[in-house]
Amino acid sequence: MSIHNPDIKRVTVHTLQELKQKGEKISCLTAYDYSMGRLVDAAGVEVILVGDSASNVMAGHETTLPITLDQMIYHAASVVRGVKRALVVVDLPFGSYQGNSEEALRSAIRIMKESGAHAVKMEGGAEIQESIVRILSAGIPVMGHLGLTPQSIYKFGTYAVRAKEEEEAQKLMNDAHFLEELGCFGFVLEKIPAVLAKQVTESVGIPTIGIGAGPHVDGQILVLHDVLGITQEFKPRFLRRYADLHGVITEAVSHYVDDVKAHNFPNEKEGY
């Protein structure tokens, strides 16, 4: 059973700050459509991320790069319509903010206006400073994303753990402080050593949300389809599956097919 606080009527960035200060962990999951958004929200998570991972789990792409801004807005608007309590954060997709702060602002404004979401998320640190500043100046909350940044997969060439070496670890620490100073309300730490994640979390005043970053962060996020066991191929060490919907759904559909073939569906009571 969920132990979420029913007194919180609507989660805001201020709520997340209070949770960090109280030492209460923040639960986050992804969602990409109305039905799942509604279920996840009702179950009590504080943050729903409409992730560009929709490119993988919804559209079947190998990476997050192909998904477009229009597609992200479609997914985000669908989720927002099902959410009453959680803070809905939307990924700015690849190519919609890097290198051009004016385009970044336009992208963020479109997401906020057309989807009704509450914040945007961007990958990177100092290198996207201008884009972050411009979006924040428009009053749009920004969540950062450090460590493994999937939009840069072709630069890294691998989804391996990031920041194991001292130089990269120091850059990540610097970027974390930089994001806080710019005004981000929090950031995701993906696939970095747990010790480093702990150091970062303790050295910043804003919430850190981990995925494959160990237990010493302020909150955790996973991809919903991985948590529910809909996806089967993706088996990283950090993933805990809480259900086997792949098996449940396959069995249900197979049973339906058998009943149709055997003239068992519909029966007399199921007709008019």
N, C-alpha and C positions, 0 to 999 in steps of 0.2 A: 504493500500500500504506500501511496505517496505521503510524505510528511511535510508537504509544502505549506507555507503560511497562508491560510485563507483570508487573513486580514488585508493582505496586499491586493488592492483592487486592480491596479495596473502597474506593471514593472516599468521603471524608468531608469535612465543612466544614474540618477541619484540613488535609486534603490540599490543598484549594484555596488555603488560606493559604500553605502551603509552596511551591506552584507560583508564586504571586505573588512571594514573597520570592526565589525562584530566577530569576525572570524568564522562566519557561516559560509559554507561552500556554495558556489553558484552552479546550477545545472543548466546545460545548454545542449540542444540537439538541432539537427538540420530538419527542414521540411521543404517541400517543393510544390504542394498542391493544397487545395481547400480541405479535403477530407483528413489528410494526415496532419495538417496544421491544427485543425480543430481538436483532433485526438491528443496530440502532443501538448497543446495548450491546456486542455482539461486535466491532463495528468500532472501538471504542476511545474513544468520547467520554467525557469526565469527568462531564458533567452532562446529564441528560435532564429537560427541562421538560415536564410535562403541562400545556400552556398552555390558557388559556380561548379561544385561537385554534381549539380544537376546535369552538367555536360556528360558526366560518366554514368550516373545511375539512372537518369531519366532518358537521355538521348543516345547512350551507348558509345560515346566517343572515348578514345583512349586517354585523352588528357582533358584538362579544363579549358584549354585555349579556344576551341571553336565556338563556345557559347557566346551569343550576342547580347547587347544591351537590351534590345527588344524582348528577347527570350527571358532574360533575367527579370524584366519588369512584369512579364506575363506570369511567371512563377511566383514572384513576390506578391502581386495583386491577389492571386489565388489564395495564398497563405493568409494574407492580412484579413481577407473576408471570413476566415474561420477562427481568428484569434481574438480573445477577449481580454487576456491578462498579460501574456508574455511580451517582452520587448522584441520586436522583429528587426533584425539586422540583415542587410542585403549586400552580397559581394558585388563590388564594381568589377565587371569582367575584364579580361585581358584586352588591352588596346583602348580602353575607355578612359584612362587617366594617366598612363605613363608618358612622361615627356611633354605634356601639354596641359598646363593647369586650367586653361580656359575650357578645354574639352572635358577635363575632369569635373569641373563645376557644372557644366551642362549635363553631364552624365548623372551626377549625384542629384541635381534638381529634378531631372526626369524621373528617377527612381522614387524620390519622395513624393512628387506631385501625382504621378501616374499609378503608383502602387499603394500609397498610404502607409508605407513602412516608416520606421522610427529612426533608423541610422544606417550608415553604409560602412563596409569594411574594405580595407585596401592592403595589399601586400607590399612590404618594403619599409625602409627607414629613411635615412637622410636623403637618399636619392629621389624620393617623391615629396620632399618638403613643400615645394611650391603648390603642388596639387592639394595636399592636406590643409595648408594654410588657407587657400582660397575656398575650399569647401567649408571649413570651420567658420570662416568669416561670413558665410551666408547663413549661419545658424544651424548647420546640419551636423549632428553628432557623428564622429568618426571613430571606428575601432581599427586598430592596427593589426598586423600579422607578421610575425618574425620567426626565424628558424627555417624550416623547410617551407619554401614558398612555391606551391605547385605551378603557378603561372610562369615560373622561371625554370621549368624542368629541363628545357633543352640547353640552358646555360649550365646547369649542374650535371645533367646527363644521368641522374640517378635519384631515387627517392630515399636514399640512405640518410641516416641520422646526421644532422647538421651541427656545427659549432663544437665539434670534439677537439679541434685544435685551438690553441691559445689565441691566435690572431682573430679567428672568426668569432670565438667566444667573446672577446673584448669588443669587437664591432657590434655584436648583438646586444651586449650590455649598454654600450653607448647609444645604440638606436632606441633601446627601451626607454632610457632617460630622455632622449630626444623627443620621442613620441609623447611622453608625459608633458614635457615642457611646451610642446606645440599646442597641447590641449585635447589630445585623444582621451576618450573616457575609459579606455582599456585596450588590451591587445591579446591576440592568440599567440601562443608559443607552440609551434609544431615540431615534433620529432627532434628534440634536443636533450642532452643529458639531464637527468633529474637534479643533479647537484647544481648545475647552471640555472635551471628553472627556479630552484629554491632561492638562489642568490638574487636573481632578477626580481622575483616576487617580493622578497624582503626589502629590496632597495628602492622600490617605486611605491607611490601612493595610490596608484590606480589598479583596478582588478586585472589579473592575468588569467587567461583561460587556456588550459593545456589540452593538447591531443598528442599522446605519446611523449609527454614531458614530465611524467612522474606525478606523485601525489602532493607535492609541496607548492601547488599553485592555488589560486583563489577559486578556480572552477574548472570544470571539464566539459569538453565537447566531443561528440562522435557523430558520424553520419548515420542517420536514422535507418537506412536500408541495411547497414552493417549490423547495427544493434539488434534489429528484428530478424536477422538471418535470412533476408531476402537475397542478398548477394552471397555467393558461396566462394568465389575465387580469391577474394581479398582477405588475407589472414595475417595481418601484422600482429606483432607481439602485444601491442597496446589495446587491441580490440577485445572487448568482452561481449559475446552474443547473449542477449537476454531472451531470445525466442528463436524458433526454427520455422519461420513463416514460409521459407522455400518449400519445406516438406508439407506443411499444412495446405498451402495453396495448390501445390502440384497434386496432392491427394484429393482435394476437393474437386478440382477441375476434372481429374481422371474419373472420379466417382460420377460426376455429372455426365460425362461422355458415355460411360457405361450405361447409365440409366436411360439416356436418350436412345442409344443403340438397342437396348433391350425392351423398348416400349414401356419403361417404368416411369418415365417423366414426359408429360404431366399425367397424373392420375385423374380420376373422375372429380375428386374434390378440388383439384387445381385448375379446373376449367369453369366456364360460364354457361 
